[in-house]
Amino acid sequence: MKWKLFANLAETAGGSEVEVDVEPGATFGDAVDALLEAHPELEAEILDEDGDIHGHIRVLHNGDNPFVEDEGYDTELEAGDELALFPPVSGGRR
């Protein structure tokens, strides 16, 4: 399964794409666990004190947003699915 990371999350993980191994029938929660196992340094940046995705981070599942608000961590994934994490981004030129 592929995760796409953006902005500071990509910098923290050392790249904008991370492949993780999850079993067939894995859930979003399994994919988050696999991402954090591969890159534990991301935990403080994506999870709040309750272990949930920070409210300011957007999660896309195969380009659909919002994703986690539907079935949340129990959302079943399929082979070839792509997940993406977008932290808030600001700045730029006027």
N, C-alpha and C positions, 0 to 999 in steps of 0.2 A: 504494500500500500504506500502511496506517495503523499507526503505532506508538502505543501508549499508554504513557505514562511516569508513574511515581508518586513521591511524596515528593521527596527532594532532586534526583532526575533531572528531574522536571518543573520544579522551580525553576531548575535550571541551564539547561535548554533554553528556558525562558520560556513553557512551556505543557505541558498534560498530553497533547496529541495532536499528532503530527507526521506529515504526509503525505510520503512519499518516492516517487520515480519509479524503478521497477524494470521490467525487461523481462519478458514472459511466459516462464515457465519459470525465473525467477530462484530462487536459493537463499537460505537464511537468511543465509549469509555475504554475499551481494549486498545483502540488506536491511540488514545491520549496516553495511556499507561506505557505503550511501546515507544511513543515519541519521547516521553520523559525518562524512560530507561536508557534510551540512546543518548539523550541530551538532558541530563538532570539539571543543568544550569538554566534551563528554560522554566523550571517550575515556578519560581518566584515571579516571573514575568507574565505567566499565563494563568496561574491559579490564585484564587483568593484564599483567605484564611480558613474557609470551609472546604477547600479542595475543589471548588467549582471554577469554571472559566470566568475570569474577570468580566464584568458587564460591559466594559469598554472595548473588549476584543470581539471582532466579528469572525464567525466561523462559516466557511462555505463548504458545501458538500456537492461536488461535481458542478460548481458554479452557482448553486442555489443559496440564497440568503433570505431570511434567517433559517438556520438549519437546526441548531440545538434546541430552539424553543419548542419544536414539535414533539419529538419523542426523547430528546435529550440524550443522555449517556447510553440509553438502551437502544438507540437507533441502530438497526442492523446494516452492515456494510456488505458490499459485493466486491469480488475480485476486480481490480482495475479502477476502483473508486479513487477519487482524489479529494483530499481535504486541504483547506487553506486557512491560515490564521492571519488576520489583519489587525494590527494594533492601531490605535489612533495615530494619525499622521498630521503634522501641521508644519507650517513654514512655507518657504518658497518666495518667489518674487511678486511684487505688486505690479 
